[in-house]
Amino acid sequence: AQSVTQLGSHVSVSEGALVLLRCNYSSSVPPYLFWYVQYPNQGLQLLLKYTSAATLVKGINGFEAEFKKSETSFHLTKPSAHMSDAAEYFCAVTPGNSGNTPLVFGKGTRLSVIA
Amino acid sequence: NAGVTQTPKFQVLKTGQSMTLQCAQDMNHNSMYWYRQDPGMGLRLIYYSASEGTTDKGEVPNGYNVSRLNKREFSLRLESAAPSQTSVYFCASSARGADGYTFGSGTRLTVV
């Protein structure tokens, strides 16, 4: 079975500071990993994904994430936070060889950006 | 715009009432999913349909039923609503696992 742990339910950073949102996964087979963003009162939007190609993945809005198998991690980073980055972020995992096995989501991390 | 459409966007029910949440996608995706989102709980899978004609239970199926009406449409039914079903419900679809999901904008349901 797959699972995801997001460390920190709430992260607060200053505008212009580094954003680091942590995600650790558990999977019995090589996984596919995803980060989604949810703005208030909206659905989830795909930020980026890892599907066994390059381990450093770039996404939309300047975000990137690095797959580290030895650490079972897929942390999300952005060099410089903008006010518009304030949202909730979800990490998700699915087995990489499973066709359409449903995603398992973490509990989410709310990012606040302080001016 | 192509995507996933959910109706209604908001609903208030009394305990014991029934209702159906509708979901339709126009991307020719094979798989469709229903999740509920509760504060501090992330998204939890209720039911999914890997392909037209099949449905399977997820993590929290009790109190819900689903119908995959055709390739485009996947509905979620609450037969006898309970306050514990107060939540935001999201429908999603995907072509294959590596693509991730496209989500609808959600239905905010309150059961009083």
Chai-1 contact restraints between the chains, C-beta under 6 A:
chainA,res_idxA,chainB,res_idxB,connection_type,confidence,min_distance_angstrom,max_distance_angstrom,comment,restraint_id
A,Y32,B,G97,contact,1.0,0.0,6.0,A-B,restraint_1
A,Y32,B,A98,contact,1.0,0.0,6.0,A-B,restraint_2
A,F34,B,G100,contact,1.0,0.0,6.0,A-B,restraint_3
A,G43,B,F103,contact,1.0,0.0,6.0,A-B,restraint_4
A,G43,B,G104,contact,1.0,0.0,6.0,A-B,restraint_5
A,G43,B,S105,contact,1.0,0.0,6.0,A-B,restraint_6
A,G43,B,G106,contact,1.0,0.0,6.0,A-B,restraint_7
A,L44,B,F103,contact,1.0,0.0,6.0,A-B,restraint_8
A,L46,B,G100,contact,1.0,0.0,6.0,A-B,restraint_9
A,K49,B,G100,contact,1.0,0.0,6.0,A-B,restraint_10
A,T51,B,A98,contact,1.0,0.0,6.0,A-B,restraint_11
A,T94,B,G97,contact,1.0,0.0,6.0,A-B,restraint_12
A,G99,B,G97,contact,1.0,0.0,6.0,A-B,restraint_13
A,N100,B,S31,contact,1.0,0.0,6.0,A-B,restraint_14
A,N100,B,A50,contact,1.0,0.0,6.0,A-B,restraint_15
A,N100,B,G97,contact,1.0,0.0,6.0,A-B,restraint_16
A,P102,B,Y33,contact,1.0,0.0,6.0,A-B,restraint_17
A,P102,B,L45,contact,1.0,0.0,6.0,A-B,restraint_18
A,P102,B,Y48,contact,1.0,0.0,6.0,A-B,restraint_19
A,F105,B,G42,contact,1.0,0.0,6.0,A-B,restraint_20
A,F105,B,L43,contact,1.0,0.0,6.0,A-B,restraint_21
A,G106,B,G42,contact,1.0,0.0,6.0,A-B,restraint_22
A,K107,B,G42,contact,1.0,0.0,6.0,A-B,restraint_23
A,G108,B,G42,contact,1.0,0.0,6.0,A-B,restraint_24
